[in-house]
Amino acid sequence: MDFLGLLIQLIVTIIIVAIAEKISKTEVPYGWIGNIIAGLIGGWLGQILLGNTWGPSLGGVLIVQTFIGALVLIAVVKWLMKTIKARRA
């Protein structure tokens, strides 16, 4: 993979996770680096849950799988953070 392809994948991933953040009303920690990590893990999780043989892709990123995986990941992290915060109080 060339540099431009990797750059496009990172940009698409950041945008998908930013949209997922807005929908879930949760901000991923560490800014755009957190978005990239959440997008990569979310994409992997989405492909495991939904498969990787269908749906649109942009720059090699499966849009639906990455979006749904990121939403699931954000929901789990949000729940964990609330649980940890409640235990400390």
Secondary structure by P-SEA (a helix, b strand, c coil): ccaaaaaaaaaaaaaaaaaaaaaacccccccaaaaaaaaaaaaaaaaaaccccccccccccaaaaaaaaaaaaaaaaaaaaaaaaaaac
